[in-house]
Amino acid sequence: MTANSFHTDTIPADSPRVISFTPTSGTKGTVVTIFGSHFTGAFAARFGSVLADSIIIYSDTVIKAIVGNGATGSVSVITPNGISSKPGFTFIQDTVPVCDSPRIVSFSPTSGRKGTPVIIFGAHFTGATAARFGGVLADSIIVLNDSTIRAIVGNGATGSVSVTTPCGAASKPGFTYIIDTAQIPDSARPHIYSFSPTSARQGTLVTIVGNNLRYANAVLFGGVNAGSYSVYGDTVIKARVGAGASGNVVVNTIYSGLAFKNGFTYIPDSTSVPDTTVHDSIPPHIYRFNPTHAKRGDTVYIFGHYFLHAIAVNFGGIPANRFTVLSDTLIRAVVDTGATGAVSVISSIGLSAKNGFIYIPDSTHTPDSLARVVVYNSNAAINSKLFALYPNPASGYVIWQQPATDHITQLQLIDINGRIVKTLSLGKSMVQTTIPVSGLPTGMYKLVWSDGKNKLTKSLLIK
């Protein structure tokens, strides 16, 4: 071999390069900022050998990644043009305190309005951090001793009383929240006009028609909670009778009090069981999918329940090329120009999503074909089915999914008073991001997406 024939492989000029990252250690959920170059189009990051929960591309040189079930080792960024890694990350395992879970035995009084003090009796309350009435945080709590808590009802709701400690949570049903009706205009209060059928046994589906029912958080037949219910806008609720009783049909709402209508007759039948063959009011649920890695044209099988009313399947927020509902528990879908993220099934009732899908770009295509780039103009119509916001209602976090674009887009979270409480910029080709909401007050918010020319608004309930 002559000197002139000697050669070495060179690294492409547009390959990614990780220069540094901060912090250099973290637990699951830690946000790590990665600095480098050629990050545009990145579709994954890893801590050790484990994928990040999500990434946000801020620019060609900055990525923010949320640590998943990570591992100690290198931080890696993966783009269509290659992988770059830098060692030095330490994954910190969460430690679970060894202690006794709390237990609620009783509480008094069993009903109250905002400002009412409630005494909660039980065990293992030391260190309690929160109490809730119907899922809504108490205004304040005082841990009197390991078995007694004094909590002040806030903007509560009818439902369970719960106590949260570092060792877990406990709840006990039976609290009735009394709305101060003097502050609610009649036009905003819920009303029940009719329900059908007027007599039923356990498991029967009853359709309730009324007004201002959108924010219902409890449905009762003769004072007994329904087995399940689904809210269809402001005017219709479909509820399945539980172990009911004759009397009033009651709908309780979060913000506007309760509505009731008498005339319901419960038919006792010791042989009755809830009807599990009818799922017209139950959203889908995904248990798993296989394979977890796929490229365009590959077939993925999705296993779960309540799939009969499925109207769409997405991979990383991108609609499948086509799908077939094989049964109530199985869907066969063909990947299109998908993206790494969650597999979701959308039905006429609701949405279910499960993280863990890895989209494999087709290396025979040019980089521009590795993601579906949606370019909007002022005359283009936005297909809202390509966007997803879940879980909703949310408590700790919410996941936003959108089609990939060739430019930076923006998300704004706006409270009921019109104040902007969060603003996020989503990088080019970004299709999913996780938004923490645990520090925000309970209530209704609007999430507004914009690409500079078009806007899309979705409602979000934080509980």
Order of alpha helices (4+ residues) and beta strands (2+ residues): beta-beta-beta-beta-beta-beta-beta-beta-beta-beta-beta-beta-beta-beta-beta-beta-beta-beta-beta-beta-beta-beta-beta-beta-beta-beta-beta-beta-beta-beta-beta-beta-beta-beta-beta-beta-beta-beta-beta-beta-beta-beta-beta
